[in-house]
Structure formats: structure tokens, C-alpha cells
Amino acid sequence: MNAIEPGFRSGLFDLVYCIRNGVSAFHVCRRKLLESAVNITKRGGLILFSSYAEEFWEHRLEWFRIQASNGLIGEIDESSTGNGVIVCRDGFHTITLSMQDLSELSKCLGRKTVIKTVAESRIFCEITV
């Protein structure tokens, strides 16, 4: 399904969530992704987006290295990987969005937004429609 144009009618869902860093892994316009989520969420509903906390970086990178060593993703390009960015030699890459990144991104929505770190591993961006 296309995350930017999911094909659902407006105001259908009470809760829309995109966790585990999907907001960066989809490689689509992040602003349009959030706008699409707002569109399909009911008034008073909740949208959750998450990214990894900076404190979790080494754990996350190690997980990707294990996936690469088992052939599940391409080899990690260590020279291009760092500071929240993971790049694989097969073309895959992902970034980690900071609290500031999520704050700036969600400002365009004009909705109540709460951004918080949970268990020093995740950053959650909660948007009320």
C-alpha cells in the first residue's frame, strides 16, 4: 500500500501508527506521510510515529550488523554509516530522526504534539487530530 495515498477515506481511524522508524525507512516525503496520517485519522484520534533514541544507537547498529552477517540485508558500508545513518552496500539506508527532527516535521500539521523518549531507546511523536 502507498503510505502517502493509502486509499482509505478521510477520518476513518481512531489510531494511526508508524513505529520502528518507518517514518524514515519508507523513503517518501515525511511531511506528506504525516499529512496522510492526519487525513485518515478521526477528529480526536491519535497518531504515533517513532524513531530510535540517540542513546540506543550502538544497539541499533549492532542489530543491523547481525542482519547483514546473516544475509538478511546487504553488507554495512561502515565508511558511510554513523551519526544515526545506516548505509548498506545493496542501496538500503535508514536514518534516525531526533526529537528536534520530529518536532520540526510535526509543526507543519498545526496539531497538538507531544514528543518524548521512552526507556532510553525510542522517541515517540504523539499527534492529536
MMTF fields as JSON, N, C-alpha, C and O atoms, coordinates in Angstrom:
{
  "mmtfVersion": "1.0.0",
  "mmtfProducer": "UNKNOWN",
  "numBonds": 515,
  "numAtoms": 516,
  "numGroups": 129,
  "numChains": 1,
  "numModels": 1,
  "chainsPerModel": [1],
  "groupsPerChain": [129],
  "chainIdList": ["A"],
  "bondAtomList": [4, 2, 8, 6, 12, 10, 16, 14, 20, 18, 24, 22, 28, 26, 32, 30, 36, 34, 40, 38, 44, 42, 48, 46, 52, 50, 56, 54, 60, 58, 64, 62, 68, 66, 72, 70, 76, 74, 80, 78, 84, 82, 88, 86, 92, 90, 96, 94, 100, 98, 104, 102, 108, 106, 112, 110, 116, 114, 120, 118, 124, 122, 128, 126, 132, 130, 136, 134, 140, 138, 144, 142, 148, 146, 152, 150, 156, 154, 160, 158, 164, 162, 168, 166, 172, 170, 176, 174, 180, 178, 184, 182, 188, 186, 192, 190, 196, 194, 200, 198, 204, 202, 208, 206, 212, 210, 216, 214, 220, 218, 224, 222, 228, 226, 232, 230, 236, 234, 240, 238, 244, 242, 248, 246, 252, 250, 256, 254, 260, 258, 264, 262, 268, 266, 272, 270, 276, 274, 280, 278, 284, 282, 288, 286, 292, 290, 296, 294, 300, 298, 304, 302, 308, 306, 312, 310, 316, 314, 320, 318, 324, 322, 328, 326, 332, 330, 336, 334, 340, 338, 344, 342, 348, 346, 352, 350, 356, 354, 360, 358, 364, 362, 368, 366, 372, 370, 376, 374, 380, 378, 384, 382, 388, 386, 392, 390, 396, 394, 400, 398, 404, 402, 408, 406, 412, 410, 416, 414, 420, 418, 424, 422, 428, 426, 432, 430, 436, 434, 440, 438, 444, 442, 448, 446, 452, 450, 456, 454, 460, 458, 464, 462, 468, 466, 472, 470, 476, 474, 480, 478, 484, 482, 488, 486, 492, 490, 496, 494, 500, 498, 504, 502, 508, 506, 512, 510],
  "bondOrderList": [1, 1, 1, 1, 1, 1, 1, 1, 1, 1, 1, 1, 1, 1, 1, 1, 1, 1, 1, 1, 1, 1, 1, 1, 1, 1, 1, 1, 1, 1, 1, 1, 1, 1, 1, 1, 1, 1, 1, 1, 1, 1, 1, 1, 1, 1, 1, 1, 1, 1, 1, 1, 1, 1, 1, 1, 1, 1, 1, 1, 1, 1, 1, 1, 1, 1, 1, 1, 1, 1, 1, 1, 1, 1, 1, 1, 1, 1, 1, 1, 1, 1, 1, 1, 1, 1, 1, 1, 1, 1, 1, 1, 1, 1, 1, 1, 1, 1, 1, 1, 1, 1, 1, 1, 1, 1, 1, 1, 1, 1, 1, 1, 1, 1, 1, 1, 1, 1, 1, 1, 1, 1, 1, 1, 1, 1, 1, 1],
  "groupList": [{"groupName": "MET", "atomNameList": ["N", "CA", "C", "O"], "elementList": ["N", "C", "C", "O"], "formalChargeList": [0, 0, 0, 0], "bondAtomList": [1, 0, 2, 1, 3, 2], "bondOrderList": [1, 1, 2], "singleLetterCode": "M", "chemCompType": "L-PEPTIDE LINKING"}, {"groupName": "ASN", "atomNameList": ["N", "CA", "C", "O"], "elementList": ["N", "C", "C", "O"], "formalChargeList": [0, 0, 0, 0], "bondAtomList": [1, 0, 2, 1, 3, 2], "bondOrderList": [1, 1, 2], "singleLetterCode": "N", "chemCompType": "L-PEPTIDE LINKING"}, {"groupName": "ALA", "atomNameList": ["N", "CA", "C", "O"], "elementList": ["N", "C", "C", "O"], "formalChargeList": [0, 0, 0, 0], "bondAtomList": [1, 0, 2, 1, 3, 2], "bondOrderList": [1, 1, 2], "singleLetterCode": "A", "chemCompType": "L-PEPTIDE LINKING"}, {"groupName": "ILE", "atomNameList": ["N", "CA", "C", "O"], "elementList": ["N", "C", "C", "O"], "formalChargeList": [0, 0, 0, 0], "bondAtomList": [1, 0, 2, 1, 3, 2], "bondOrderList": [1, 1, 2], "singleLetterCode": "I", "chemCompType": "L-PEPTIDE LINKING"}, {"groupName": "GLU", "atomNameList": ["N", "CA", "C", "O"], "elementList": ["N", "C", "C", "O"], "formalChargeList": [0, 0, 0, 0], "bondAtomList": [1, 0, 2, 1, 3, 2], "bondOrderList": [1, 1, 2], "singleLetterCode": "E", "chemCompType": "L-PEPTIDE LINKING"}, {"groupName": "PRO", "atomNameList": ["N", "CA", "C", "O"], "elementList": ["N", "C", "C", "O"], "formalChargeList": [0, 0, 0, 0], "bondAtomList": [1, 0, 2, 1, 3, 2], "bondOrderList": [1, 1, 2], "singleLetterCode": "P", "chemCompType": "L-PEPTIDE LINKING"}, {"groupName": "GLY", "atomNameList": ["N", "CA", "C", "O"], "elementList": ["N", "C", "C", "O"], "formalChargeList": [0, 0, 0, 0], "bondAtomList": [1, 0, 2, 1, 3, 2], "bondOrderList": [1, 1, 2], "singleLetterCode": "G", "chemCompType": "PEPTIDE LINKING"}, {"groupName": "PHE", "atomNameList": ["N", "CA", "C", "O"], "elementList": ["N", "C", "C", "O"], "formalChargeList": [0, 0, 0, 0], "bondAtomList": [1, 0, 2, 1, 3, 2], "bondOrderList": [1, 1, 2], "singleLetterCode": "F", "chemCompType": "L-PEPTIDE LINKING"}, {"groupName": "ARG", "atomNameList": ["N", "CA", "C", "O"], "elementList": ["N", "C", "C", "O"], "formalChargeList": [0, 0, 0, 0], "bondAtomList": [1, 0, 2, 1, 3, 2], "bondOrderList": [1, 1, 2], "singleLetterCode": "R", "chemCompType": "L-PEPTIDE LINKING"}, {"groupName": "SER", "atomNameList": ["N", "CA", "C", "O"], "elementList": ["N", "C", "C", "O"], "formalChargeList": [0, 0, 0, 0], "bondAtomList": [1, 0, 2, 1, 3, 2], "bondOrderList": [1, 1, 2], "singleLetterCode": "S", "chemCompType": "L-PEPTIDE LINKING"}, {"groupName": "LEU", "atomNameList": ["N", "CA", "C", "O"], "elementList": ["N", "C", "C", "O"], "formalChargeList": [0, 0, 0, 0], "bondAtomList": [1, 0, 2, 1, 3, 2], "bondOrderList": [1, 1, 2], "singleLetterCode": "L", "chemCompType": "L-PEPTIDE LINKING"}, {"groupName": "ASP", "atomNameList": ["N", "CA", "C", "O"], "elementList": ["N", "C", "C", "O"], "formalChargeList": [0, 0, 0, 0], "bondAtomList": [1, 0, 2, 1, 3, 2], "bondOrderList": [1, 1, 2], "singleLetterCode": "D", "chemCompType": "L-PEPTIDE LINKING"}, {"groupName": "VAL", "atomNameList": ["N", "CA", "C", "O"], "elementList": ["N", "C", "C", "O"], "formalChargeList": [0, 0, 0, 0], "bondAtomList": [1, 0, 2, 1, 3, 2], "bondOrderList": [1, 1, 2], "singleLetterCode": "V", "chemCompType": "L-PEPTIDE LINKING"}, {"groupName": "TYR", "atomNameList": ["N", "CA", "C", "O"], "elementList": ["N", "C", "C", "O"], "formalChargeList": [0, 0, 0, 0], "bondAtomList": [1, 0, 2, 1, 3, 2], "bondOrderList": [1, 1, 2], "singleLetterCode": "Y", "chemCompType": "L-PEPTIDE LINKING"}, {"groupName": "CYS", "atomNameList": ["N", "CA", "C", "O"], "elementList": ["N", "C", "C", "O"], "formalChargeList": [0, 0, 0, 0], "bondAtomList": [1, 0, 2, 1, 3, 2], "bondOrderList": [1, 1, 2], "singleLetterCode": "C", "chemCompType": "L-PEPTIDE LINKING"}, {"groupName": "HIS", "atomNameList": ["N", "CA", "C", "O"], "elementList": ["N", "C", "C", "O"], "formalChargeList": [0, 0, 0, 0], "bondAtomList": [1, 0, 2, 1, 3, 2], "bondOrderList": [1, 1, 2], "singleLetterCode": "H", "chemCompType": "L-PEPTIDE LINKING"}, {"groupName": "LYS", "atomNameList": ["N", "CA", "C", "O"], "elementList": ["N", "C", "C", "O"], "formalChargeList": [0, 0, 0, 0], "bondAtomList": [1, 0, 2, 1, 3, 2], "bondOrderList": [1, 1, 2], "singleLetterCode": "K", "chemCompType": "L-PEPTIDE LINKING"}, {"groupName": "THR", "atomNameList": ["N", "CA", "C", "O"], "elementList": ["N", "C", "C", "O"], "formalChargeList": [0, 0, 0, 0], "bondAtomList": [1, 0, 2, 1, 3, 2], "bondOrderList": [1, 1, 2], "singleLetterCode": "T", "chemCompType": "L-PEPTIDE LINKING"}, {"groupName": "TRP", "atomNameList": ["N", "CA", "C", "O"], "elementList": ["N", "C", "C", "O"], "formalChargeList": [0, 0, 0, 0], "bondAtomList": [1, 0, 2, 1, 3, 2], "bondOrderList": [1, 1, 2], "singleLetterCode": "W", "chemCompType": "L-PEPTIDE LINKING"}, {"groupName": "GLN", "atomNameList": ["N", "CA", "C", "O"], "elementList": ["N", "C", "C", "O"], "formalChargeList": [0, 0, 0, 0], "bondAtomList": [1, 0, 2, 1, 3, 2], "bondOrderList": [1, 1, 2], "singleLetterCode": "Q", "chemCompType": "L-PEPTIDE LINKING"}],
  "groupTypeList": [0, 1, 2, 3, 4, 5, 6, 7, 8, 9, 6, 10, 7, 11, 10, 12, 13, 14, 3, 8, 1, 6, 12, 9, 2, 7, 15, 12, 14, 8, 8, 16, 10, 10, 4, 9, 2, 12, 1, 3, 17, 16, 8, 6, 6, 10, 3, 10, 7, 9, 9, 13, 2, 4, 4, 7, 18, 4, 15, 8, 10, 4, 18, 7, 8, 3, 19, 2, 9, 1, 6, 10, 3, 6, 4, 3, 11, 4, 9, 9, 17, 6, 1, 6, 12, 3, 12, 14, 8, 11, 6, 7, 15, 17, 3, 17, 10, 9, 0, 19, 11, 10, 9, 4, 10, 9, 16, 14, 10, 6, 8, 16, 17, 12, 3, 16, 17, 12, 2, 4, 9, 8, 3, 7, 14, 4, 3, 17, 12],
  "groupIdList": [1, 2, 3, 4, 5, 6, 7, 8, 9, 10, 11, 12, 13, 14, 15, 16, 17, 18, 19, 20, 21, 22, 23, 24, 25, 26, 27, 28, 29, 30, 31, 32, 33, 34, 35, 36, 37, 38, 39, 40, 41, 42, 43, 44, 45, 46, 47, 48, 49, 50, 51, 52, 53, 54, 55, 56, 57, 58, 59, 60, 61, 62, 63, 64, 65, 66, 67, 68, 69, 70, 71, 72, 73, 74, 75, 76, 77, 78, 79, 80, 81, 82, 83, 84, 85, 86, 87, 88, 89, 90, 91, 92, 93, 94, 95, 96, 97, 98, 99, 100, 101, 102, 103, 104, 105, 106, 107, 108, 109, 110, 111, 112, 113, 114, 115, 116, 117, 118, 119, 120, 121, 122, 123, 124, 125, 126, 127, 128, 129],
  "secStructList": [7, 7, 1, 1, 1, 7, 7, 7, 7, 6, 6, 7, 3, 3, 3, 3, 3, 3, 7, 6, 6, 2, 2, 2, 2, 6, 7, 1, 7, 2, 2, 2, 2, 2, 2, 2, 2, 2, 2, 2, 3, 3, 3, 3, 3, 3, 3, 3, 3, 3, 3, 3, 7, 4, 4, 4, 2, 2, 2, 2, 2, 2, 2, 2, 2, 2, 2, 2, 2, 6, 6, 1, 1, 7, 7, 5, 7, 6, 6, 6, 7, 5, 6, 6, 3, 3, 3, 5, 6, 6, 1, 7, 3, 3, 3, 7, 7, 7, 2, 2, 2, 2, 2, 2, 2, 2, 2, 6, 6, 6, 1, 3, 3, 3, 3, 3, 3, 3, 6, 6, 6, 3, 3, 3, 3, 3, 3, 3, 7],
  "xCoordList": [0.845, 0.0, 0.888, 1.958, 0.457, 1.178, 0.889, -0.258, 1.908, 1.732, 1.298, 0.672, 1.613, 1.226, -0.228, -0.946, -0.656, -2.032, -2.584, -2.689, -2.934, -3.302, -4.635, -4.897, -5.474, -6.734, -7.878, -8.942, -7.696, -8.769, -9.489, -8.906, -10.757, -11.491, -10.988, -10.387, -11.234, -10.813, -11.526, -12.684, -10.815, -11.411, -11.859, -12.832, -11.202, -11.63, -11.115, -11.825, -9.908, -9.254, -9.167, -9.003, -9.283, -9.072, -7.583, -7.158, -6.793, -5.361, -4.621, -4.97, -3.608, -2.72, -1.315, -0.924, -0.552, 0.806, 1.802, 1.497, 2.979, 4.098, 5.311, 5.948, 5.619, 6.674, 7.889, 7.891, 8.905, 10.16, 10.857, 11.45, 10.783, 11.498, 10.94, 11.636, 9.715, 9.099, 9.039, 9.069, 8.955, 8.877, 10.117, 10.042, 11.241, 12.423, 12.705, 13.288, 12.311, 12.623, 11.773, 12.168, 10.617, 9.762, 10.343, 9.97, 11.238, 11.862, 10.817, 10.856, 9.895, 8.897, 8.988, 9.693, 8.297, 8.261, 7.632, 6.458, 8.403, 7.924, 6.735, 5.809, 6.759, 5.642, 4.352, 3.311, 4.417, 3.231, 2.773, 1.576, 3.724, 3.389, 2.572, 1.553, 3.017, 2.281, 0.933, -0.067, 0.894, -0.373, -1.365, -2.558, -0.883, -1.749, -2.31, -3.487, -1.461, -1.912, -2.994, -3.987, -2.812, -3.827, -5.128, -6.205, -5.041, -6.232, -7.085, -8.313, -6.462, -7.244, -7.604, -8.25, -7.185, -7.472, -8.701, -8.857, -9.571, -10.779, -10.409, -9.348, -11.283, -11.119, -11.07, -11.919, -10.069, -9.862, -9.015, -8.671, -8.676, -7.854, -6.386, -5.993, -5.594, -4.186, -3.318, -3.645, -2.203, -1.197, 0.091, 0.479, 0.751, 2.028, 3.089, 2.915, 4.168, 5.348, 6.498, 6.532, 7.433, 8.578, 9.873, 9.896, 10.933, 12.279, 13.11, 12.599, 14.359, 15.234, 15.903, 16.268, 16.06, 16.735, 18.236, 18.793, 18.868, 20.308, 21.059, 22.074, 20.561, 21.197, 21.186, 21.937, 20.347, 20.175, 21.009, 20.975, 21.752, 22.461, 23.318, 23.192, 24.174, 25.078, 24.313, 24.724, 23.213, 22.385, 21.739, 21.692, 21.255, 20.604, 21.599, 21.3, 22.771, 23.794, 24.212, 24.403, 24.356, 24.724, 23.648, 23.968, 22.377, 21.283, 21.41, 21.252, 21.694, 21.864, 23.08, 23.037, 24.147, 25.33, 25.0, 25.457, 24.222, 23.811, 22.95, 23.134, 22.019, 21.172, 22.017, 21.779, 23.005, 23.89, 24.726, 24.902, 25.237, 26.074, 25.28, 25.86, 23.971, 23.102, 22.482, 21.618, 22.918, 22.456, 21.049, 20.462, 20.49, 19.125, 19.064, 18.033, 20.163, 20.318, 21.727, 22.534, 22.018, 23.351, 24.402, 24.093, 25.628, 26.755, 26.713, 26.423, 27.001, 27.017, 28.207, 29.333, 27.954, 29.03, 29.492, 28.946, 30.502, 30.967, 31.493, 31.395, 32.042, 32.588, 31.495, 31.75, 30.276, 29.156, 28.169, 27.226, 28.377, 27.472, 27.981, 29.166, 27.064, 27.411, 26.462, 25.728, 26.457, 25.619, 24.153, 23.521, 23.617, 22.202, 21.864, 20.693, 22.856, 22.634, 23.258, 24.409, 22.483, 22.994, 22.857, 21.78, 23.971, 24.019, 24.528, 25.531, 23.813, 24.238, 24.721, 24.291, 25.604, 26.181, 25.151, 25.396, 24.01, 22.972, 22.023, 21.043, 22.319, 21.499, 20.556, 20.033, 20.323, 19.445, 20.116, 21.318, 19.317, 19.808, 18.64, 17.499, 18.943, 17.932, 18.581, 19.789, 17.769, 18.261, 17.465, 16.39, 17.992, 17.295, 16.87, 17.692, 15.6, 15.11, 15.215, 14.818, 15.739, 15.883, 14.575, 13.629, 14.538, 13.371, 13.162, 12.029, 14.25, 14.148, 13.631, 12.802, 14.106, 13.62, 12.111, 11.381, 11.652, 10.22, 9.414, 8.304, 9.962, 9.286, 9.123, 8.036, 10.196, 10.146, 9.179, 8.406, 9.221, 8.362, 6.891, 6.058, 6.565, 5.16, 4.59, 3.369, 5.425, 4.944, 4.022, 3.074, 4.294, 3.504, 2.056, 1.202, 1.762, 0.412, -0.53, -1.747, 0.015, -0.824, -1.692, -2.812, -1.181, -1.92, -1.153, 0.053, -1.875, -1.215, -0.25, -0.639, 1.009, 2.04, 2.835, 3.22, 3.078, 3.922, 5.025, 4.754, 6.262, 7.403, 8.167, 8.534, 8.405, 9.089, 9.932, 9.663, 10.955, 11.809, 11.275, 10.906, 11.238, 10.748, 11.869, 12.427, 12.181, 13.156, 14.517, 15.213, 14.892, 16.176, 16.416, 17.56, 15.334, 15.503, 14.67, 15.065, 13.545, 12.631, 12.245, 12.183, 11.992, 11.381, 9.995, 9.867, 8.973, 7.614, 7.101, 7.276, 6.471, 5.813, 4.311, 3.834, 3.573, 2.13, 1.421, 1.635, 0.594, -0.126, -1.613, -2.135, -2.301, -3.74, -4.418, -4.095, -5.359, -6.058, -7.273, -7.999],
  "yCoordList": [-1.173, 0.0, 1.233, 1.237, 2.247, 3.517, 4.308, 4.675, 4.568, 5.273, 6.722, 7.299, 7.312, 8.7, 8.774, 9.713, 7.79, 7.71, 6.318, 5.465, 6.093, 4.733, 4.222, 3.021, 5.085, 4.621, 4.515, 4.007, 4.975, 4.974, 6.318, 7.341, 6.296, 7.559, 8.394, 7.865, 9.677, 10.591, 10.265, 9.85, 10.46, 10.301, 8.897, 8.738, 7.892, 6.506, 5.884, 5.099, 6.22, 5.502, 6.337, 7.556, 5.645, 6.272, 6.4, 7.334, 5.466, 5.427, 5.051, 4.08, 5.825, 5.518, 5.529, 6.485, 4.483, 4.475, 3.965, 3.125, 4.5, 4.142, 4.074, 5.089, 2.882, 2.735, 2.028, 1.603, 1.918, 1.27, 2.009, 1.395, 3.315, 4.189, 4.173, 4.569, 3.729, 3.724, 5.096, 5.216, 6.125, 7.485, 7.832, 8.693, 7.195, 7.437, 6.287, 6.505, 5.082, 3.918, 3.849, 3.188, 4.514, 4.465, 5.213, 4.932, 6.148, 6.941, 7.67, 7.655, 8.299, 9.153, 10.522, 10.687, 11.481, 12.809, 12.679, 12.327, 12.96, 12.775, 13.677, 13.264, 14.885, 15.804, 15.229, 15.244, 14.725, 14.131, 12.879, 12.603, 12.125, 10.939, 11.33, 10.706, 12.355, 12.815, 13.415, 13.177, 14.185, 14.76, 13.669, 13.796, 12.601, 11.474, 10.817, 10.461, 10.658, 10.065, 10.927, 10.4, 12.241, 13.154, 12.999, 12.973, 12.899, 12.811, 11.587, 11.676, 10.459, 9.233, 9.005, 8.012, 9.928, 9.798, 10.616, 11.755, 10.026, 10.722, 11.916, 11.942, 12.891, 14.028, 13.48, 12.682, 13.915, 13.399, 12.14, 11.652, 11.612, 10.408, 10.712, 11.865, 9.665, 9.781, 9.171, 8.13, 9.843, 9.341, 9.153, 10.032, 8.028, 7.751, 7.462, 6.595, 8.188, 7.91, 7.709, 8.338, 6.85, 6.681, 6.591, 6.274, 6.878, 6.74, 6.188, 5.982, 5.954, 5.438, 6.587, 7.594, 6.433, 7.449, 7.384, 6.327, 8.537, 8.623, 7.64, 7.07, 7.448, 6.541, 5.085, 4.262, 4.766, 3.388, 3.095, 1.98, 4.087, 3.982, 2.72, 1.989, 2.441, 1.287, -0.031, -0.941, -0.148, -1.362, -1.54, -2.639, -0.443, -0.493, -0.869, -1.709, -0.262, -0.574, -2.035, -2.696, -2.541, -3.946, -4.87, -5.889, -4.515, -5.32, -5.371, -6.435, -4.229, -4.214, -5.036, -5.718, -4.98, -5.784, -7.272, -8.041, -7.679, -9.087, -9.471, -10.545, -8.614, -8.892, -9.042, -9.933, -8.166, -8.225, -9.502, -10.134, -9.882, -11.09, -12.357, -13.374, -12.308, -13.447, -13.354, -14.158, -12.379, -12.248, -11.71, -11.825, -11.122, -10.605, -9.202, -8.787, -8.491, -7.196, -7.179, -8.062, -6.175, -6.07, -5.738, -5.35, -5.899, -5.589, -4.113, -3.25, -3.83, -2.458, -1.726, -2.223, -0.555, 0.312, 1.131, 2.196, 0.621, 1.226, 2.649, 3.481, 2.938, 4.278, 5.329, 6.517, 4.906, 5.843, 5.783, 6.572, 4.855, 4.65, 5.383, 5.324, 6.078, 6.763, 7.897, 8.324, 8.397, 9.542, 9.366, 10.288, 8.181, 7.941, 7.47, 7.244, 7.316, 6.883, 5.503, 5.273, 4.589, 3.261, 3.085, 3.265, 2.729, 2.556, 1.149, 0.703, 0.462, -0.871, -0.798, 0.06, -1.694, -1.701, -2.096, -1.887, -2.66, -3.019, -1.853, -2.014, -0.676, 0.509, 0.868, 1.982, -0.049, 0.259, 1.277, 1.21, 2.222, 3.137, 3.607, 3.651, 3.953, 4.468, 5.513, 5.491, 6.415, 7.433, 7.374, 6.776, 7.987, 8.113, 9.563, 10.469, 9.785, 11.145, 11.513, 10.735, 12.678, 13.153, 13.765, 13.941, 14.084, 14.785, 16.101, 16.473, 16.8, 18.065, 17.84, 18.612, 16.796, 16.474, 16.238, 16.782, 15.431, 15.128, 16.372, 16.559, 17.217, 18.463, 19.378, 19.9, 19.567, 20.412, 19.839, 20.58, 18.545, 17.884, 18.025, 18.281, 17.86, 17.891, 19.304, 19.461, 20.327, 21.713, 22.077, 22.842, 21.536, 21.875, 21.424, 21.896, 20.525, 19.971, 20.865, 20.77, 21.726, 22.588, 21.808, 22.218, 20.701, 19.841, 19.73, 19.968, 19.364, 19.141, 17.964, 16.882, 18.193, 17.18, 17.05, 18.051, 15.827, 15.532, 14.601, 13.576, 14.966, 14.144, 13.775, 14.64, 12.471, 12.036, 10.796, 10.016, 10.641, 9.467, 8.433, 8.765, 7.181, 6.092, 5.059, 4.572, 4.741, 3.7, 3.888, 2.91, 5.117, 5.443, 4.66, 4.439, 4.244, 3.506, 4.071, 3.969, 4.656, 5.159, 6.603, 7.059, 7.298, 8.614, 8.464, 7.996, 8.853, 8.8, 10.202, 11.112, 10.351, 11.593, 11.288, 10.547, 11.871, 11.652, 12.893, 13.995, 12.72, 13.832, 13.594, 12.545, 14.581, 14.501, 15.249, 16.405, 14.582, 15.177, 15.943, 16.519],
  "zCoordList": [0.0, 0.0, 0.0, 0.61, -0.664, -0.726, 0.551, 0.807, 1.341, 2.618, 2.422, 3.312, 1.294, 1.013, 0.554, 0.9, -0.22, -0.712, -0.382, -1.264, 0.884, 1.301, 0.765, 0.839, 0.235, -0.322, 0.67, 0.316, 1.898, 2.885, 2.847, 2.488, 3.222, 3.278, 4.454, 5.389, 4.399, 5.459, 6.765, 6.771, 7.868, 9.191, 9.537, 10.275, 9.046, 9.253, 10.553, 11.182, 10.955, 12.057, 13.338, 13.296, 14.481, 15.786, 16.078, 16.758, 15.568, 15.83, 14.548, 13.877, 14.225, 13.108, 13.673, 14.342, 13.413, 13.938, 12.907, 12.06, 13.016, 12.154, 13.074, 13.355, 13.533, 14.527, 13.941, 12.785, 14.762, 14.383, 13.256, 12.369, 13.297, 12.378, 10.954, 10.019, 10.779, 9.458, 8.823, 7.598, 9.637, 9.1, 8.28, 7.403, 8.536, 7.707, 6.749, 5.687, 7.095, 6.267, 4.995, 4.035, 4.969, 3.783, 2.597, 1.458, 2.827, 1.76, 0.918, -0.312, 1.614, 0.981, 1.64, 2.635, 1.106, 1.714, 3.102, 3.225, 4.126, 5.501, 5.819, 6.518, 5.318, 5.572, 4.984, 5.641, 3.758, 3.135, 3.878, 3.956, 4.423, 5.206, 6.439, 6.736, 7.148, 8.324, 7.931, 8.608, 6.852, 6.392, 6.015, 6.287, 5.393, 5.034, 6.29, 6.339, 7.307, 8.568, 9.209, 9.712, 9.196, 9.746, 8.971, 9.568, 7.67, 6.829, 7.145, 7.132, 7.424, 7.645, 9.116, 9.451, 9.995, 11.422, 11.799, 11.359, 12.616, 13.086, 13.946, 14.571, 13.972, 14.877, 16.308, 16.704, 17.077, 18.422, 18.463, 19.539, 17.287, 17.21, 17.453, 17.625, 17.465, 17.806, 16.716, 16.145, 16.44, 15.506, 16.295, 17.065, 16.115, 16.771, 15.717, 14.861, 15.792, 14.98, 15.946, 17.004, 15.605, 16.494, 15.712, 14.522, 16.415, 15.91, 17.058, 18.158, 16.807, 17.853, 18.588, 17.982, 19.885, 20.688, 20.431, 20.132, 20.556, 20.352, 21.261, 20.859, 22.472, 23.433, 22.967, 23.49, 21.995, 21.521, 20.27, 19.75, 19.79, 18.518, 18.412, 17.43, 19.378, 19.285, 19.212, 18.492, 19.942, 19.906, 18.527, 17.973, 18.01, 16.698, 15.612, 14.763, 15.628, 14.637, 14.74, 13.72, 15.947, 16.133, 15.555, 14.943, 15.748, 15.181, 13.658, 13.06, 13.028, 11.572, 11.149, 10.125, 11.913, 11.582, 11.645, 10.8, 12.625, 12.732, 11.535, 10.963, 11.152, 9.987, 8.733, 7.917, 8.582, 7.413, 7.423, 6.382, 8.583, 8.659, 8.366, 7.987, 8.536, 8.228, 6.838, 6.489, 6.044, 4.666, 4.514, 3.438, 5.569, 5.506, 4.9, 4.369, 4.985, 4.309, 3.741, 4.033, 2.932, 2.356, 3.401, 4.528, 3.001, 3.881, 4.284, 3.456, 5.545, 6.044, 5.435, 5.468, 4.885, 4.398, 5.597, 5.887, 6.284, 7.531, 7.315, 8.217, 6.145, 5.906, 5.746, 5.942, 5.393, 5.229, 6.385, 6.437, 7.312, 8.431, 9.664, 9.991, 10.347, 11.587, 11.87, 10.978, 13.092, 13.481, 13.111, 12.596, 13.374, 13.129, 11.728, 11.424, 10.87, 9.488, 9.3, 9.67, 8.72, 8.389, 6.884, 6.315, 6.252, 4.802, 4.508, 5.067, 3.618, 3.185, 1.745, 0.975, 1.397, 0.046, -1.026, -2.214, -0.624, -1.596, -1.892, -2.619, -1.323, -1.579, -0.451, -0.422, 0.483, 1.605, 2.515, 2.77, 2.999, 4.03, 4.87, 4.412, 6.097, 7.01, 7.9, 8.135, 8.381, 9.284, 10.578, 10.634, 11.593, 12.862, 12.996, 12.861, 13.257, 13.457, 14.929, 15.797, 15.205, 16.579, 17.07, 16.302, 18.349, 18.9, 18.16, 17.855, 17.875, 17.143, 15.724, 15.243, 15.051, 13.705, 13.726, 12.897, 14.67, 14.758, 15.123, 14.626, 15.982, 16.347, 15.136, 14.887, 14.393, 13.193, 12.163, 11.555, 11.969, 10.991, 11.356, 10.487, 12.632, 13.046, 13.152, 13.185, 13.207, 13.297, 12.142, 12.319, 10.966, 9.779, 9.902, 9.152, 10.83, 10.95, 11.749, 11.597, 12.594, 13.424, 14.403, 14.709, 14.886, 15.824, 17.138, 17.192, 18.194, 19.471, 19.315, 18.874, 19.681, 19.522, 20.81, 21.414, 21.225, 22.379, 21.892, 21.267, 22.183, 21.785, 23.043, 23.838, 23.216, 24.43, 24.165, 23.252, 24.988, 24.93, 25.91, 27.036, 25.476, 26.307, 26.471, 25.488, 27.708, 28.06, 27.389, 27.112, 27.133, 26.501, 25.21, 24.812, 24.563, 23.316, 22.178, 21.017, 22.484, 21.454, 21.712, 22.854, 20.639, 20.697, 20.077, 18.945, 20.803, 20.279, 20.02, 20.83, 18.885, 18.499, 18.473, 17.614, 19.426, 19.536, 19.01, 19.516, 18.015, 17.397, 17.588, 17.213, 18.179, 18.372, 17.235, 16.961, 16.577, 15.424, 15.903, 15.093]
}
